[in-house]
Amino acid sequence: MSRLHDMGARFGDGPVVPDFGQEPVFKEDWHGRALAVTLAAGSLGQWNLDVSRHARECLSPVDYGSFSYYEKWISALADLLANQGVLTSQDMIDAVATPHPLAHRAMRSENVAAVLAAGGPTDRKVTSKPKFQIGETVCTKRAENRFVSGGHTRLPQYAERSFGTIVAHRGAHVLPDSNAHGLGEAPEHLYSVALLAKDLFEHPEHPEDEVILDLWESYLKGADDVKA
Amino acid sequence: MSQSNSKKLGELMPHDHHDHDHAHAVLPSEPALRVKAIETVLTRKGLIDPAALDEIIDTYQNKVGPQNGALVVAKAWHDDTFRAALLADPMGVIAELGFYGRQGEHVDVVENTPDTHNMVVCTLCSCYPWPLLGIPPSWYKSDAYRARSVREPRAVLAEFGVTLPETTKVRVWDSTAEMRYLVLPMRPKGTEGMTVQDLAKLVTRDSMIGTGFPKDPA
């Protein structure tokens, strides 16, 4: 049903180790290189943010569990380059210096500031009206991609099939479940939904605490649509 | 060579129905060497410009970081009109200060009060407001923080030395979409009359994630 990345609320992890702002931005030189190579390769335009997130999630459970953060990035980047047809595995082994048809798209140093400053907004104009209103009770659906078995979704399993309250409407945003699989942006209204800790967990730390998630309209049902 | 590449470009269809192949297995397993191998092949094919990589690293190492968020917070503490505008239209005000960009395209500012303490996590990956806070620290990306913050935020906060009264509700924002959250911490006592620059020095990175408090004035 789920993958290892969907770890919210799981048991068994040890303490969090704060750095109180003392840790360098990149603890190792290769961390910075891994981030930079990934961003630069992304600007070739052969995948979107949702495709790249899904590539990291598709690392095997053994790899996902044992790789450090930037190892996940760099390994998923290799997988993306192969799966999106940019390089073959053999290309990666041989590393032959031959021009690539996408070379004209390579991010140049003089463009870096502009590319990073431009970002990639995901809000889109839609003609449909939001189905849910602020203050309305909703219920989350099952945390699974409805287009692709094992596909990308942004509803965590700990928050599936739970009641919550709409606290904000964020406009319409690209739907990751579709966009991660080449099925188009399919923008939908996005809401911030408050779920009470006591509704989510058998043993909440404090009954009044809450978790707020940003959820797309198709992740939600109206309270009236939920069978008693 | 270019012919076979053209053919591959014609087949640029994502693989939707199966888990992806794991090409990374052909690369060296030592992570620094793995990065080097990918950087080398991409550079040799003309797909990346090594000078662009240096520029990206320099941006996040030296230019973009929590000092940006701290300025936003300090200005909000210093000026009620700014604070009201920030809470009403966070993105407009933040963009005006020049802190728009990658991983900060849609930002909301959530204000701590005596009744509500806000704390931010991304349980599914490590989403973080880069233009305001820079690259996230290791603990923010750790399994422990991602797993535990939604279920036992108070236990996690205690590991940061933060204890909240029972009367304060904890509101954990799990950034599951492209919304990014900046916590506006409560202004410390004894800071009346301080300048924006001096106030900004009290704003810690963790206080803007919700895992810490601002520093007290000296």
Contacts between the chains, C-beta under 8 A, distances in Angstrom:
chain1	res1	chain2	res2	distance
A	5	B	124	5.9
A	5	B	125	6.6
A	6	B	123	7.3
A	6	B	124	6.1
A	7	B	123	6.3
A	7	B	143	6.0
A	7	B	146	5.4
A	7	B	147	4.5
A	8	B	121	7.9
A	8	B	123	3.0
A	8	B	124	7.3
A	8	B	146	6.6
A	8	B	147	6.5
A	8	B	150	4.9
A	8	B	151	7.7
A	8	B	174	6.5
A	9	B	123	7.6
A	9	B	147	6.8
A	9	B	148	8.0
A	9	B	150	5.2
A	9	B	151	4.2
A	10	B	147	4.7
A	11	B	147	8.0
A	12	B	147	7.9
A	13	B	143	5.4
A	13	B	144	4.0
A	13	B	147	4.7
A	13	B	148	5.8
A	14	B	144	5.7
A	15	B	144	6.5
A	15	B	159	5.3
A	16	B	139	5.2
A	16	B	142	6.4
A	16	B	144	4.8
A	16	B	145	4.8
A	16	B	148	7.0
A	16	B	156	5.5
A	16	B	159	5.0
A	16	B	160	7.5
A	17	B	138	7.8
A	17	B	139	5.6
A	17	B	142	7.4
A	17	B	144	7.9
A	17	B	159	7.8
A	18	B	139	5.7
A	18	B	159	6.6
A	18	B	160	5.0
A	18	B	206	7.1
A	18	B	211	7.1
A	19	B	137	5.2
A	19	B	138	6.8
A	19	B	139	6.3
A	20	B	204	7.7
A	20	B	206	6.9
A	20	B	212	7.6
A	21	B	66	7.4
A	21	B	137	7.9
A	21	B	204	6.1
A	21	B	205	5.1
A	21	B	206	6.9
A	23	B	137	5.3
A	23	B	138	6.1
A	25	B	60	6.0
A	25	B	61	5.0
A	25	B	65	7.2
A	25	B	134	6.4
A	25	B	135	5.4
A	26	B	57	7.1
A	26	B	60	7.9
A	26	B	61	6.5
A	26	B	135	7.5
A	27	B	138	7.0
A	28	B	32	7.0
A	29	B	32	7.6
A	30	B	31	6.1
A	30	B	32	4.0
A	30	B	35	4.7
A	30	B	36	7.5
A	32	B	57	4.1
A	32	B	60	7.5
A	32	B	61	6.7
A	33	B	35	4.9
A	33	B	36	7.6
A	33	B	39	6.2
A	33	B	53	6.5
A	33	B	57	7.3
A	34	B	31	7.6
A	34	B	35	4.8
A	35	B	56	7.0
A	35	B	57	7.4
A	35	B	60	7.1
A	35	B	135	7.1
A	36	B	52	7.6
A	36	B	53	3.9
A	36	B	54	7.7
A	36	B	56	4.0
A	36	B	57	5.2
A	37	B	35	6.5
A	37	B	38	5.9
A	37	B	39	5.2
A	37	B	42	6.8
A	37	B	48	6.5
A	37	B	53	6.3
A	39	B	56	5.6
A	39	B	102	7.9
A	40	B	42	7.8
A	40	B	48	4.6
A	40	B	49	7.3
A	40	B	52	5.4
A	40	B	53	6.0
A	40	B	56	6.7
A	41	B	42	6.3
A	41	B	47	6.8
A	41	B	48	6.4
A	44	B	47	6.2
A	46	B	12	6.8
A	47	B	14	7.8
A	51	B	14	6.5
A	53	B	124	8.0
A	53	B	125	6.1
A	55	B	20	6.3
A	56	B	125	7.0
A	58	B	19	5.3
A	58	B	20	5.0
A	59	B	22	7.5
A	60	B	22	7.0
A	63	B	22	7.8
A	68	B	31	6.9
A	69	B	126	7.0
A	69	B	138	7.5
A	69	B	141	4.7
A	70	B	31	6.9
A	70	B	35	7.7
A	71	B	31	4.7
A	71	B	34	7.3
A	74	B	24	7.6
A	74	B	31	6.8
A	74	B	34	5.5
A	74	B	35	5.1
A	74	B	38	6.2
A	75	B	22	7.9
A	75	B	24	3.8
A	75	B	27	7.7
A	75	B	34	7.0
A	76	B	24	7.5
A	77	B	38	6.2
A	78	B	23	4.9
A	78	B	24	3.9
A	78	B	26	7.8
A	78	B	27	5.8
A	78	B	34	7.7
A	78	B	38	6.0
A	79	B	20	5.3
A	79	B	21	6.8
A	79	B	22	5.8
A	79	B	23	5.3
A	79	B	24	5.6
A	81	B	23	7.0
A	81	B	38	7.7
A	81	B	42	8.0
A	82	B	21	6.1
A	82	B	23	3.5
A	83	B	14	7.2
A	83	B	15	5.7
A	83	B	20	4.7
A	83	B	21	6.2
A	83	B	23	7.5
A	84	B	12	6.1
A	84	B	14	7.0
A	85	B	8	4.3
A	85	B	9	6.3
A	85	B	11	5.4
A	85	B	12	4.9
A	86	B	8	7.6
A	86	B	47	7.3
A	87	B	23	8.0
A	87	B	41	6.6
A	87	B	42	8.0
A	87	B	45	7.3
A	88	B	8	7.3
A	88	B	23	8.0
A	89	B	21	8.0
A	89	B	23	4.7
A	89	B	26	4.7
A	91	B	41	6.3
A	91	B	45	7.6
A	92	B	23	6.5
A	92	B	26	5.6
A	92	B	27	6.2
A	92	B	37	6.8
A	92	B	38	7.2
A	92	B	41	5.5
A	93	B	26	5.5
A	95	B	37	7.2
A	95	B	40	5.3
A	95	B	41	4.2
A	95	B	44	5.6
A	96	B	1	7.3
A	96	B	44	6.8
A	97	B	44	4.0
A	97	B	45	7.5
A	98	B	1	4.6
A	98	B	2	7.0
A	98	B	44	7.7
A	98	B	45	6.7
A	99	B	2	6.8
A	99	B	45	7.0
A	99	B	46	5.4
A	100	B	5	6.0
A	100	B	45	3.9
A	100	B	46	5.7
A	100	B	47	5.5
A	101	B	2	6.6
A	101	B	5	5.3
A	101	B	6	6.0
A	101	B	9	5.9
A	102	B	9	7.5
A	102	B	47	6.1
A	103	B	45	6.6
A	103	B	46	3.3
A	103	B	47	6.0
A	105	B	47	7.9
A	106	B	46	6.1
A	106	B	47	5.4
A	106	B	48	5.7
A	106	B	49	5.5
A	106	B	52	7.6
A	107	B	48	7.1
A	107	B	49	6.5
A	107	B	52	4.8
A	108	B	49	5.3
A	108	B	51	7.8
A	108	B	52	5.9
A	109	B	49	5.8
A	109	B	51	3.8
A	109	B	52	4.4
A	109	B	54	7.1
A	109	B	55	4.6
A	111	B	52	7.5
A	112	B	52	5.3
A	112	B	55	4.1
A	112	B	56	5.7
A	112	B	59	6.8
A	113	B	55	7.4
A	113	B	59	7.1
A	115	B	102	7.8
A	116	B	56	7.3
A	116	B	59	6.1
A	116	B	101	5.4
A	116	B	102	5.0
A	117	B	100	6.8
A	117	B	101	4.7
A	117	B	102	7.8
A	118	B	101	7.3
A	118	B	102	7.8
A	119	B	100	6.5
A	119	B	101	4.9
A	119	B	102	4.6
A	119	B	103	7.3
A	119	B	104	6.8
A	119	B	105	4.4
A	119	B	131	8.0
A	120	B	102	6.8
A	120	B	105	6.6
A	121	B	105	4.2
A	121	B	106	6.9
A	121	B	178	7.9
A	122	B	105	6.9
A	122	B	106	7.1
A	122	B	177	7.9
A	122	B	178	4.4
A	123	B	105	7.9
A	123	B	106	6.5
A	148	B	16	5.5
A	148	B	17	6.8
A	149	B	17	7.6
A	150	B	19	6.9
A	151	B	16	7.5
A	154	B	124	6.3
A	154	B	176	4.6
A	154	B	177	6.2
A	155	B	176	7.1
A	156	B	123	5.3
A	156	B	124	6.0
A	156	B	174	6.8
A	156	B	176	6.6
A	158	B	123	7.5
A	158	B	150	6.5
A	158	B	151	7.5
A	159	B	174	7.7
A	168	B	108	7.6
A	170	B	106	7.1
A	170	B	177	7.3
A	170	B	179	5.9
A	173	B	106	7.8
A	173	B	177	6.1
A	173	B	178	6.1
A	174	B	178	7.9
A	176	B	177	8.0
A	181	B	14	6.2
A	181	B	16	4.6
A	182	B	13	6.7
A	182	B	14	3.9
A	182	B	16	6.4
A	183	B	16	7.6
A	190	B	177	5.6
A	190	B	179	7.5
A	192	B	179	7.3
A	194	B	171	7.6
A	197	B	151	7.9
A	200	B	150	7.8
A	200	B	151	7.9
A	201	B	151	5.9
A	205	B	151	7.7
A	205	B	152	5.2
A	205	B	153	6.9
A	205	B	154	5.0
A	205	B	155	6.9
A	205	B	170	7.9
A	206	B	154	6.6
A	206	B	166	7.2
A	206	B	169	7.5
A	206	B	170	6.7
A	208	B	169	4.7
A	209	B	153	6.6
A	209	B	154	7.7
A	209	B	169	6.0
A	209	B	170	4.4
A	209	B	171	7.3
A	209	B	172	7.4
A	210	B	169	7.0
A	210	B	170	7.7
A	210	B	171	5.4
A	210	B	172	7.3
A	211	B	150	5.0
A	211	B	171	7.9
A	211	B	172	4.8
A	211	B	173	7.9
A	211	B	174	5.8
A	212	B	171	6.2
A	212	B	172	7.1
A	212	B	173	5.1
A	212	B	174	7.0
A	213	B	174	4.9
A	213	B	176	4.9
A	214	B	174	8.0
A	214	B	175	6.8
A	214	B	176	5.0
A	214	B	177	3.5
A	214	B	178	8.0
A	214	B	179	4.9
A	215	B	176	6.8
A	215	B	177	7.5
A	216	B	177	7.4
